[in-house]
Amino acid sequence: MGIYGNSKKYKKVVEAVYPSIPDGEIQMANVGKLVHFCELFPQKLLKVAVFLEKRVSSDLPKQRLGYVAVSLRTYNELIRGCRKHLTFFSVNYVRVLKMLLESDHAELKILAAESFVGFAEVQDETTQFPDLEAFVGFFVDMCQNQNRIPETRLQLRLAGLKGLRAYISILDLVGELDAFLSRHIDPASSKTRIIPAILDNMMPPGVVVAVAAGAEHEPAQPPQPEPVPGECQHLASEVLRDLSSRVNNITVTALLNGVLQYLDAPPNKWLPQNTFAILVLKSISTSIKPQHYQIMMTRLLQHLDLPLPVPVRRQVVLTVVNVINEASPGPIIEFIDYLLRHLLKSIEICSGVPTPSAVDMQDQRALQVSIVDSIGVISKKVPSPLQKMEASAFIMHRLLDIKRTHPALASGGGGVDRIVTPLLECVLQVSQTLTKLPSDSVPSSLLGPLLDLGVCDDPAIRVLVLRIIRSIIVPGKTLEQMWNIITSKSDHSSNGSNTSGALAKSASSSSLTPVAVSGGSTSSSSSSSSASAAGAGAGAGAGGGSAGAAAAAGGAAGGSAVVPALSSHALFNTLASAN
């Protein structure tokens, strides 16, 4: 009957897989016989596993590393061939892996991590696992290994990252991932090492980081002495995306808390550039479930509420804007509201007592410019013209609230410029992203306050109002094209007939429809008349008469050519009729 007919001969079958010398090759033919034997007599799997564990316990102290590798490979074949009976030998197998991961031999650690990955691949939701949490510490240590040999260090880190990903997949399979993430990702936990282990391996080579803890201006530190190879960066990004795709509406906050804590920790990862922060946060935003996207963006914006140095705060603003998805930007008005609050806070600091230092003032100004520009970038990611108009109306509403609640900033001593001008620039950023009008209407909540500001005493504000109105009347690049035609024709013609013809031609080709003001009785003609009045006021403040208004409108369009003799009233009536 041979050895298969006598189940008590299992030791002979197991011993047959080992070579005669420690450095010899595993006897794969005999391994196949062992797997077949265990399939016939699954009750013998426990004894086989105990035998293999004893061999490892005996060979490892004697430095018979070849025999240890054979024992582990035999386990691997049993896992693949006898997956239905894993419970018979999983405990012994886990103890063997721990022995190898605790050893000082890099090659054994790598083999153990690779074996664990294979073990995870054959699991299903019915599998009962032994305690595997101890493996997290081993894999994290491998991810952060600093072996002096570059190739060994690379292989250890790759194996550690693969082990972490396999462990996460097992936890997700058995429904224990949420509890695990709460213990190992929350910054309040002493076990929080997973996020640094992953992100350390995502750091691109040559990235310069600066210490910004407690000081706003620290000299930049030199690049990391040991750059992370590209293979590690790619695999670490995959692990982070895989982890992000498995979080729920509670653990997504814990994940972000861990990431933000890592970016804030010295050496600061936000400065001097936010390239790494964008890389990390985009990996998360593109991987989490759609219903968790708003939670993530809100958490990122809340990070601005911390007492961060101003340069760091500016980089956070720029990072948040870059992370917003174009396909699904989310609640834009809520995002803009967050940014406007921090814009107002920065303006208050610049206007406060005592006056900030020159360096602080410069940082605050840079932050304000970044916030204004960011609002424009966010608006470009909004596909709906209606949402763009709602965002503009919301900013104007906030402007009116600020003027009412902060009279000290919004009256006298140039305070109007500090409040009104930045918010009008935000509206301009939004309006310049329009390509068409929403349902051929402009909200009266936007146009009314704009026209009121168009007759104020400050010429700079009047020019801003004109630029906004012209962006609404002729959205997109139509006005720029019309202006180019006007200036080019004026160079070759001494009468107004060519100009009028060019305007009519451009208007007919623009396929635009008349503007109506929603929520009120103002018609397109009255709107254009009001705009014309604002234009006349701007012209008078800027240098007198209709020529000044036309020059202001031309300067807004970015042209530097000589403006033809076209009054502001005629210009705006023409634009309104063209629209």
Salt bridges, closest charged atoms under 4 A:
GLU39 OE1 - HIS36 ND1 3.90
GLU53 OE2 - ARG95 NE 2.83
ASP59 OD2 - ARG55 NE 3.29
ASP59 OD1 - ARG64 NH1 3.56
GLU77 OE2 - ARG80 NH2 2.59
GLU133 OE1 - ARG183 NH2 2.98
GLU133 OE2 - HIS184 NE2 2.69
ASP141 OD1 - ARG193 NH2 2.47
ASP172 OD2 - ARG246 NH1 2.59
GLU226 OE1 - ARG153 NH2 3.11
GLU238 OE1 - ARG165 NH1 3.07
GLU238 OE2 - HIS234 NE2 2.91
ASP242 OD1 - ARG246 NH2 3.11
ASP264 OD2 - HIS303 NE2 2.78
ASP305 OD1 - HIS342 NE2 3.12
ASP337 OD1 - ARG398 NH1 2.32
GLU348 OE2 - HIS406 NE2 2.96
ASP363 OD2 - HIS217 NE2 2.78
ASP401 OD2 - HIS397 NE2 3.28
ASP401 OD1 - ARG404 NH2 2.55
